[in-house]
Amino acid sequence: MNNLAELPVTALRGVGEKFAQTLAKLHIATVQDLLFHLPLRYQDRTRVTPIAALAPGVDAVIEGEVRAADVVFGRRRSLMVKLQDGSGTISLRYFHFTAAQKNRFARGVRLRCYGEARRGAAGLELYHPETEIIGAESPDRPDTLTPIYPLTEGVTQLRLRGLIQQALTMLEQAGVAELLPAELLPAPLRYPLRQALQYLHAPPAGADLAQLAEGIHPAQQRLALEELLAHHLSLLELRRENAEVSAPPLPANAALERDFLSRLPFTLTGAQQRVCAEIARDLSQNRPMMRLLQGDVGAGKTLVAAMAALKAIGAGAQVAVMAPTEILAEQHRRNFDAWLAPLNIRVAQLTGSLKAAERRTQLAAIASGEAQLVVGTHALFQPEVVFHNLALVIIDEQHRFGVRQRLELREKGAAKGVSGRLQPHQLIMTATPIPRTLAMSAFADLDCSVIDELPPGRQPINTVAISNERRDQVVERVRAAVAEGRQAYWVCTLIEESESLQAQAAESTASELSEALDGVRVALVHGRLKPEQKERVMGAFKAGEVDLLVATTVIEVGVDVPNASLMIIENPERLGLAQLHQLRGRVGRGSIASHCVLLYGPPLSQNGRARLQALRQHSDGFAIAEEDLRLRGPGEILGTRQTGEIQHRIADLQRDAHLLPQVQRIAASPLLTEDLRRLLIQRWLQNKPRFAEA
């Protein structure tokens, strides 16, 4: 038990080989990994609130006696349980219930409930609260805050909490290795690691919930510093390796580029021209280009990527364009095909859902060099994909791919050079604007280019924030838009990190909207659909056969549908500003005025209100990113946890920007030996040996 970093999770009671595979999806392989799997947030279940003192939108524990339990029939059939304490009465409402559950709520039974009070038809209601019957044998209320952990399918909060309790007992006996010499830590953060972990998994009843929610407790900051350092060290290692390889120089083919530009119905903006020149300079060198291209939604990044591709194609080499989803890959294929086919350049496509015969045809065209540009998803990484002469890799929405995948694609690179195999150049694109200070730290191995100018003629998007209490009015707004021949998106957000829960929430919203909007064609798309089903739904939406698309944020809703002029985002307070701005950019793509409705759950915190206000005031993604950084909101600037790649377990680059100078100072210290560096990277990036979102 001495080394928890090497003790497998199967050493814990209740973890067999099969469940260990499920935990591996959360990057948990050892007992130490479990200890470093930290809560997303906390619930205070230590105090009972009198029913009369409940406030809408606030989670609380209540205790009372069941007065009645009846099935009621409204727009939806539900089980309504009336609960009473000495101060008042409240309704518990269940839309999904069984006969056994109804019988459990017999008159006179005493219940302890936990949930969020909301205004309903019968006054304050708790929807699907957690309940336990209070009897002589009932467990006492907890004396610590209840942690809520990131989950994956097949793992429940209850089971994970039980495992972490076992791990904490082992921690008490075995301790955990302190990898940072105390003298390297700033004085306020000289917090023993064991103590920090114990505190964060079980904060005492009086702990400052607001401080923990903001991630600024010294225990959180101590761990955030170590995690940022591990990522930074990993990046430095990556940069060192990149400096040792060669790439094929790609000189400009002026005639081909002139031909391409002359066919465009518009001219490039000044910002696009500047960035094209920066990329051209990199590509002419014999060192691999490693450039991050940032551009706001609709700034014309794809066109800049096409100009870069022409450099490689003009030099007789191939280009791979990688997108995170089949929907986005298909959109890129259409764009590149429309631009490049007139120049006799063949564009191939490689995705997971291709039929076997079509796949063979595409693989042959890639291997022979007949296909000069290949657009694909992660299918491009597969061993059977052999390029003839790959000299440039363009990656869109880079935060969806881990470095390991990028390196696999890089290994498929161009012909051999004097000092071994030449590596392809890399252009990495993101529509998530990143403040300069963060870009320098989070992408220390990349050069940055920014398209900070939008093409003329883009329609401004009118953004309004509306309380969920006025949901019916928003539904009517959708009906009116559809009646005018327009289309709309309805985006569901869910704070739990389980795809199945997100899918259920979206399904429930889609069925509720179908019922409310008679005659409106409603379709649903979420992360659990098969690629061909997603493709079919998105194709129907693009073709105008669907009026309202209900979607989760898990999937890329990046299809360009000019007729979609209305977007509703439910619970926007749960998302980062950058992600909200990204979602909003799906409308406003045609010549008609577009609207974005932020349907928030009241009451909004002061920070939540300021963040939604920032979104209403700014249409420039970079201004929004800076504002997000200033407000230190909970959103993640470099991608979302819902992508399946957990970017940071505890650190938040926006909130913890002030730690970055200290991270750089510690990384440069001779006190940090090679062994310590290796162990730090291993601890925080154990299944991702390099910086996972570089």
Secondary structure, DSSP 8 states (H G I E B T S, - for coil): ---TTTSBGGGSTT--HHHHHHHHTTT--BHHHHHT---SEEE--SSB--GGG--TT-EEEEEEEEEEEEEEESSSEEEEEEEE-SS-EEEEEESS--HHHHHHS-TT-EEEEEEEEEEETTEEEEES-EEEE--TT-----SB-EEE----TT--HHHHHHHHHHHHHHHHHH-----S-GGGS-GGG---HHHHHHHHHS-BTT--HHHHHHT-SHHHHHHHHHHHHHHHHHHHHHHHHHTT---------HHHHHHHHHHSSS---HHHHHHHHHHHHHHTSSS--EEEEEE-TTS-HHHHHHHHHHHHHHTT-EEEEE-SSHHHHHHHHHHHHHHHGGGT--EEEE-TT--HHHHHHHHHHHHHT--SEEEESGGGGSTT---SSEEEEEEESGGGS-HHHHHHHHTT-SSEETTEE---EEEEEESS---HHHHHHHTTTSEEEEE----TT---EEEEEEEGGGHHHHHHHHHHHHHTT-EEEEEE--SS--HHHHHHHHHHHHHHHHHHSTT--EEEE-TTS-HHHHHHHHHHHHTT--SEEEEETTS------TTEEEEEEESGGGS-HHHHHHHHTTS--SSS-EEEEEEE-SS--HHHHHHHHHHHH---HHHHHHHHHHHT-S--TT--GGGSS---SS--TTTTGGGHHHHHHHHT-TTS-HHHHHHHHHHHSTT-SS-TT-
